[in-house]
Amino acid sequence: MSKYSAFVRQHIHTMPKYQPVVPLEILSGQLNRSADTILKLDANENPYGPLDVVQKEIKNLPYIHIYPDPSSNKLCRALSKYHELPLSNIVPGAGADELIDLTMRLFLEPGDAIVNCPPTFGMYSFDALLNGATVLSVGRNKDFSLDIAKIEDVIKNEKPKLIFISSPNNPDGSVPPLTTIKRLLDLPIIVVIDEAYVDFAPSGTSVIEEVLTRENLIVLRTFSKWAGLAGLRVGYGVFPDWMIPFLWKIKQPYNVSVTASAAAVISLQHADALRSRVKMIVRERERLYAGLSKIKWVEPYPSHANFILFRVLFRPAIDVRNLLLESGIIVRHFDKPGLDDHIRVTVGKPEENEALLDRLVDVR
């Protein structure tokens, strides 16, 4: 350890490291398999990738040697038109992850608190700890619904500044009722609704339009899932009017790359084609759920996202994960409070889902 390690902020010394999924090229080497023979179902990526027109257009971008527009005006205008929301309420980011961190940097002083509702997306607690905040964890009910009464008590007694809610929730795919979200919005706290997977949920799930009438609501979105742009890192948030000047003041000026911005704009111009793909994924999700339900040692949970979580019965889930790994099928294994012996699988193409089901049926 260097003598200069004492210069590092003290809370980072004991902060746990975030565990991302292993990149495909690393998996290829570890498994001694070519990448095209690996069935990657561990990170909720879109199996169809970006539209062909997106691939074609970004190959011919003329100004990638010039810094991008710091305000991402073209992208913001396209988002404003797509959502029929004011341009002034939209802030783009390098994925929704950047906007989670940006929101925390705006509001949290060291020692402030957020409410987290595990099991859920790990970046909420990670970014809070990175910013020197306290994470007040209010565990979900067994069906992954929010324990709203306990949340209300924690907010009343501990006075946190932010609460993060994933809708649909990662990793189970559940959606909080709108009545629950409205109860949260009536509390003295800023409510951040992460709608990364909302395009796969029933119509009426999103609360993005509510931002215009609520001073304490933020809604985050991403192009990673429905548009197949995970590798380009592009997302956006819709924020109340009063927050906007502060956000533009602290945001990195060139955070959304030329390529990411162009890909997102083109995707929005062909949203109908993307929605058709979303419908295909939703149909496959229901078929995959039905197939998993027929396996006696698997207990799947209903999902409104592009993945399905299931509990492994009668054996350790890690053993199932390793058997799948040997076959070149990569899934996400969980073994922590609220998720002991659980596996999450991304909904793939029909032939990919069939291969997964066939391998699971063969497990003895």
Summary of the structure (lengths in Angstrom):
residues: 364
radius of gyration: 20.8
end to end distance: 47.5
largest distance: 58.7
contacts: 1138
relative contact order: 0.16
helix: 44%
strand: 15%
